[in-house]
Amino acid sequence: MKALLVLLFSFSMAMHDFHVSIAQVDFKEEELQCTLRLFTDDLERRLELDHQVKLNLGGANQHPKADEFIAAFLKENFKIEQGDSSLQQVYLGIEVEYELVYLYFYYPCPNPPQQLGISNRVFFDSFDDQSNIVNVKVGEKLRSAFLNSSSTEQILQF
């Protein structure tokens, strides 16, 4: 399955005919550590429209508020709930590798979760064909949420 996702993601870089994000969430050291992979042009286009600025993500002249804009975008669109409460997201930063951008953030979580509510609405309001995959690993258990505009959240059991 992983090989297929990597192949699809790599192939799509040349064509970019479909829209997908892939998130990896790992429970480690009392945190849910997250990496979200997106196409750089999709993120730039969306944030530039929202804020009416040129971001130049990863460039020497990256907009000074780029991290602030990205953090707000993530808090609005990517959420993890444990029980009846939303966990508090902490944005760490961005890494740009040509056509892909990696967003790093975490949620404090003192105990291994038994259940998590996952919501990733990134770009659902931008692209009709957007799909978001969230892989969550707690200990040796790996669960995945496959989200789209008609199914924007999922509960994962560990």
Number of C-alpha atoms within 10 A of each C-alpha: 6 7 8 9 12 11 11 13 21 13 12 15 14 9 8 14 9 14 19 21 18 18 22 17 22 18 21 16 12 12 17 25 20 24 19 20 21 23 21 18 15 18 19 19 15 15 18 16 11 11 11 10 14 15 21 15 21 16 9 7 10 13 16 9 11 21 18 12 16 18 20 11 16 19 14 12 13 16 18 21 16 15 12 7 9 14 18 14 18 16 19 12 15 19 13 16 12 12 13 18 22 19 21 19 20 19 21 16 17 12 12 15 16 11 13 18 19 24 20 28 21 24 22 19 10 12 14 12 13 18 22 25 19 22 18 23 18 17 12 6 9 14 14 17 21 16 23 20 18 7 13 17 19 17 15 17 13 15
